[in-house]
């Protein structure tokens, strides 16, 4: 697996973590959703399951989203991933949520868990612009939605970030696991 990660130009930290693990071990034990989303993108996983995973990752910080357009973008990414809406409907939703992001950009501080989920949800570029835009917009909005959490202690923030990274990794395994296995192990 290390050779594949090097070929795909993974970050040094991910390559070092993977070490001599097999592809199955990497997929089964990865503790970071953003790494699995990145891998799915590099392996050209279909945009629907990728949008579904991104939507569910962003959904982990739904409680921090203050703008309804952000919530609608998360819902749209999930609906698109489930085949319930078209790319056009997803794209229309993404434009509204980018407006929400722009409106909330002045709220700079974000909770660590919101950042972790937004990073995981937005890090990988989806095969389709529309899926990526909706997931990114929702996750950016989530990352800026947590003004009140800024004063959290560094230890608490780090624990929240790690917890959310693991939660989003589990989400990625659920929605992308079979695609990752197919493309890495076969």
C-alpha positions in Angstrom: 0.0 0.0 0.0 2.9 2.3 0.7 3.9 2.2 -2.9 0.4 3.2 -4.0 0.3 6.1 -1.6 3.7 7.3 -2.8 2.5 7.0 -6.4 -0.6 9.1 -5.6 1.5 11.6 -3.7 -0.1 11.2 -0.3 1.2 13.4 2.5 4.2 12.3 4.4 2.2 11.7 7.6 -0.2 9.3 5.8 2.7 7.4 4.1 4.5 7.0 7.4 1.3 5.9 9.2 0.6 3.3 6.5 4.2 2.0 6.7 4.2 -1.7 5.8 0.4 -2.2 6.3 -1.5 -4.0 3.6 -4.2 -2.1 1.7 -6.9 -3.9 3.7 -5.2 -3.0 7.0 -4.9 0.7 5.9 -8.6 0.9 4.9 -9.8 -1.1 8.0 -7.7 0.9 10.6 -7.3 4.4 9.1 -8.2 6.9 11.8 -8.8 9.9 9.6 -11.8 10.4 7.3 -10.0 13.0 5.3 -7.4 10.5 4.3 -10.0 8.0 3.1 -11.9 10.7 1.2 -8.6 11.8 -0.4 -7.8 8.2 -1.4 -11.3 7.7 -2.8 -10.9 10.8 -4.9 -7.5 9.8 -6.2 -8.8 6.3 -7.0 -11.7 8.0 -9.0 -14.5 6.6 -6.9 -17.9 7.4 -8.5 -19.3 10.8 -7.4 -22.5 9.5 -5.9 -20.9 7.4 -3.1 -18.2 10.1 -2.6 -20.9 12.7 -2.2 -22.8 10.4 0.2 -19.7 10.0 2.4 -18.9 13.7 2.3 -22.5 14.6 3.2 -22.5 12.3 6.1 -19.1 13.5 7.3 -20.3 17.1 7.2 -23.5 16.0 8.9 -21.4 15.2 12.0 -21.3 18.9 12.8 -24.8 19.7 11.7 -25.6 20.9 15.2 -23.1 23.7 14.7 -24.5 24.9 11.5 -26.4 28.1 12.0 -27.5 28.8 8.4 -30.3 26.7 7.0 -28.7 26.7 3.5 -25.7 24.8 5.0 -28.0 22.2 6.3 -29.8 22.0 3.0 -26.5 21.5 1.2 -25.6 18.6 3.5 -29.0 17.1 2.9 -28.6 17.6 -0.9 -25.2 15.9 -0.9 -26.7 12.9 0.9 -29.8 12.9 -1.3 -27.6 13.0 -4.4 -25.4 10.2 -3.0 -28.6 8.1 -2.5 -29.8 8.8 -6.1 -32.8 10.9 -4.9 -31.9 14.1 -6.7 -30.1 15.0 -9.9 -26.7 16.7 -10.4 -28.6 19.9 -11.4 -30.5 19.9 -8.1 -27.3 19.3 -6.2 -25.6 22.1 -8.1 -28.5 24.5 -7.4 -28.2 23.6 -3.7 -24.4 24.2 -3.7 -24.8 27.8 -5.0 -27.2 28.6 -2.2 -24.8 27.2 0.4 -21.8 29.0 -1.0 -23.8 32.2 -0.3 -24.2 30.9 3.2 -20.5 30.4 3.5 -19.8 33.9 2.2 -22.3 35.4 4.7 -20.7 33.5 7.6 -17.0 34.0 6.7 -16.6 36.8 9.2 -17.2 34.3 12.0 -13.7 33.1 11.9 -13.4 30.9 15.0 -14.5 27.2 14.7 -14.6 24.3 17.1 -12.0 21.7 16.5 -14.6 19.0 15.8 -16.3 21.2 13.3 -12.9 21.8 11.6 -12.1 18.1 11.5 -15.5 17.3 10.0 -15.3 20.1 7.5 -11.8 19.1 6.5 -12.8 15.6 6.0 -15.9 16.6 4.1 -14.2 19.0 1.8 -10.7 17.7 1.4 -11.2 15.3 -1.5 -12.5 16.8 -4.8 -15.4 14.7 -6.0 -15.5 13.4 -9.6 -18.3 15.8 -10.2 -18.2 19.6 -9.5 -21.7 19.6 -8.2 -21.1 16.9 -5.6 -17.9 18.6 -4.4 -19.5 22.0 -4.3 -22.4 20.9 -2.1 -20.2 19.0 0.3 -17.6 21.7 0.4 -20.1 24.5 1.0 -21.8 22.6 3.8 -18.5 21.8 5.4 -17.1 25.3 5.1 -20.3 26.6 6.7 -19.9 24.1 9.5 -16.4 25.1 10.1 -17.4 28.7 10.5 -20.5 28.0 12.5 -19.0 27.4 15.9 -18.1 30.8 17.2 -19.1 29.9 20.7 -16.7 27.0 20.8 -13.6 29.0 20.2 -12.7 29.3 23.9 -12.5 25.5 24.3 -9.2 24.2 25.9 -6.5 22.9 23.6 -6.7 19.4 25.1 -10.4 19.3 24.7 -10.1 20.6 21.1 -7.5 18.0 20.2 -9.6 15.2 21.7 -12.7 16.5 19.8 -10.7 16.6 16.6 -9.3 13.1 17.0 -12.8 11.8 17.9 -14.3 13.4 14.8 -11.5 12.2 12.5 -12.3 8.6 13.7 -16.0 9.1 13.3 -15.6 10.4 9.8 -13.2 7.5 9.0 -15.9 5.1 10.1 -18.4 6.9 7.8 -16.0 6.6 4.9 -15.5 2.9 5.5 -19.3 2.5 5.5 -20.0 4.3 2.3 -16.7 3.9 0.4 -15.1 0.8 1.8 -16.1 -1.6 -1.0 -14.9 0.9 -3.6 -11.6 1.3 -1.8 -11.1 -2.4 -1.4 -11.9 -3.0 -5.1 -9.4 -0.4 -6.3 -6.6 -1.0 -3.8 -6.7 -4.8 -3.2 -7.6 -6.2 -6.6 
